[in-house]
Amino acid sequence: MAPYSEVTMRSSVGALLKIAGLLAVTVASSWAALQLLNLWDVSRSGSGGAGSTGSSNLVQIAEATYGLSCLGRAPGVKAGNVTDAVAKICEKAIDDCKFVASVGDFGDPAPGCAKDLSISWRCGTDQSLRRLRIPPEADGKLISISCLQR
């Protein structure tokens, strides 16, 4: 039989381990609950409305032009000709918007001419414009516009 002090020490260590385990479970479940509440709140408030909270990185397309490189060679090319199409693709995008440029989505304003893609966007309430230009041929290229980095 073990001496009294060794038995007491074992039971004290066992009790401390149980308390530490209980504390760890409590902290982990509290953290998980807070993460779920935050996710739920972001999905409710980041609905894309103009006055929604949590939209500091909402991607807002200001202008998008497909085929500016063909300007003067094709009468169908006009500044802003794909603004609505790109805005629809990036609708409700927070932080970034990634898509593949497609003549299927944009139409072909200048048949036979290799077209570039220019996009200007704003992030949330920041009024400064960010810009991206994809050189010809933009069709089929992966486009990535972001509000995360400047």
C-alpha positions in Angstrom: 0.0 0.0 0.0 1.3 3.5 -0.9 2.1 6.0 1.8 -0.5 8.5 2.6 1.3 11.5 1.0 1.7 9.7 -2.3 -2.0 8.8 -2.4 -2.9 12.4 -1.6 -0.5 13.7 -4.3 -2.0 11.3 -6.9 -5.6 12.4 -6.1 -4.5 16.1 -6.1 -2.9 15.7 -9.5 -5.9 13.8 -10.8 -8.2 16.5 -9.6 -6.0 19.2 -11.2 -6.1 17.3 -14.5 -9.9 17.1 -14.4 -10.2 20.8 -13.6 -7.7 21.6 -16.5 -9.7 19.4 -18.8 -13.0 21.0 -17.8 -11.5 24.4 -18.3 -10.1 23.5 -21.8 -13.5 22.1 -22.9 -15.3 25.3 -21.6 -12.8 27.6 -23.4 -13.0 25.6 -26.6 -16.8 25.5 -26.7 -17.0 29.2 -25.9 -14.6 30.0 -28.7 -16.6 27.8 -31.1 -19.9 29.5 -30.1 -18.4 32.9 -30.7 -17.1 31.9 -34.1 -20.5 30.6 -35.1 -22.2 33.7 -33.9 -19.7 35.9 -35.8 -20.3 33.8 -39.0 -24.0 34.1 -38.5 -23.7 37.9 -38.0 -21.5 38.4 -41.0 -23.8 36.4 -43.2 -26.8 38.5 -42.1 -25.1 41.9 -42.2 -23.0 41.3 -45.3 -26.0 40.9 -47.5 -24.6 43.5 -50.0 -27.0 46.3 -49.2 -25.6 49.8 -49.4 -26.0 50.5 -45.7 -25.1 47.1 -44.4 -22.6 46.8 -41.6 -19.6 44.6 -42.0 -19.2 45.6 -45.6 -15.9 47.5 -45.3 -14.5 45.1 -47.9 -17.5 44.8 -50.1 -16.3 44.8 -53.7 -18.1 47.4 -55.8 -17.5 47.5 -59.5 -17.3 51.1 -60.8 -16.5 50.3 -64.5 -15.4 47.4 -66.6 -14.5 47.5 -70.3 -13.8 44.6 -72.6 -11.9 45.4 -75.8 -10.6 48.9 -75.1 -7.5 47.8 -77.0 -9.7 47.5 -80.1 -11.1 51.1 -79.8 -11.2 52.7 -83.1 -11.1 49.4 -85.0 -14.5 48.2 -84.0 -17.7 50.3 -83.5 -19.0 48.0 -80.8 -16.3 48.9 -78.3 -17.4 51.5 -75.7 -16.0 52.3 -72.3 -18.0 50.5 -69.6 -19.4 48.0 -72.0 -19.2 45.1 -69.4 -19.7 47.0 -66.2 -23.1 45.3 -65.5 -21.8 41.8 -66.3 -18.7 42.1 -64.0 -20.9 43.8 -61.3 -23.3 40.8 -61.5 -20.4 38.3 -61.3 -18.9 40.1 -58.2 -22.3 40.9 -56.6 -22.0 40.5 -52.8 -18.3 39.6 -53.0 -16.5 40.5 -49.8 -12.7 40.9 -49.7 -12.1 39.6 -53.3 -13.8 38.5 -56.5 -12.3 35.8 -58.7 -13.7 34.7 -62.1 -12.6 33.7 -65.5 -13.0 36.3 -68.2 -15.4 35.0 -70.8 -16.6 36.2 -74.1 -19.7 34.2 -73.3 -20.4 36.5 -70.4 -19.2 39.7 -72.0 -20.2 39.3 -75.7 -17.8 40.1 -78.5 -17.7 43.8 -79.1 -14.9 43.5 -81.7 -14.8 40.2 -83.6 -11.3 39.3 -84.9 -9.5 41.7 -82.5 -7.6 40.5 -79.4 -9.4 42.2 -76.5 -8.1 43.5 -73.1 -10.1 43.8 -70.0 -10.0 46.8 -67.7 -11.8 46.9 -64.3 -12.1 49.7 -61.8 -13.6 49.0 -58.3 -14.1 50.4 -54.8 -13.9 48.7 -51.5 -16.7 49.3 -49.0 -16.9 53.0 -48.0 -13.4 53.8 -49.4 -14.0 56.0 -52.4 -10.6 55.6 -54.0 -10.6 53.5 -57.2 -8.5 50.4 -57.6 -7.7 49.3 -61.2 -6.7 46.2 -63.0 -5.9 45.7 -66.7 -5.6 42.3 -68.3 -3.8 42.7 -71.7 -5.1 41.0 -74.9 -6.3 38.3 -75.1 -8.2 38.5 -71.8 -10.8 35.8 -72.8 -10.2 32.7 -70.6 -7.9 34.4 -68.1 -8.4 34.1 -64.4 -9.3 37.5 -63.0 -8.7 38.4 -59.3 -9.7 41.7 -57.8 -9.2 42.3 -54.2 -9.9 44.7 -51.3 -7.5 43.0 -49.0 -4.3 44.5 -50.2 -3.5 48.0 -51.6 
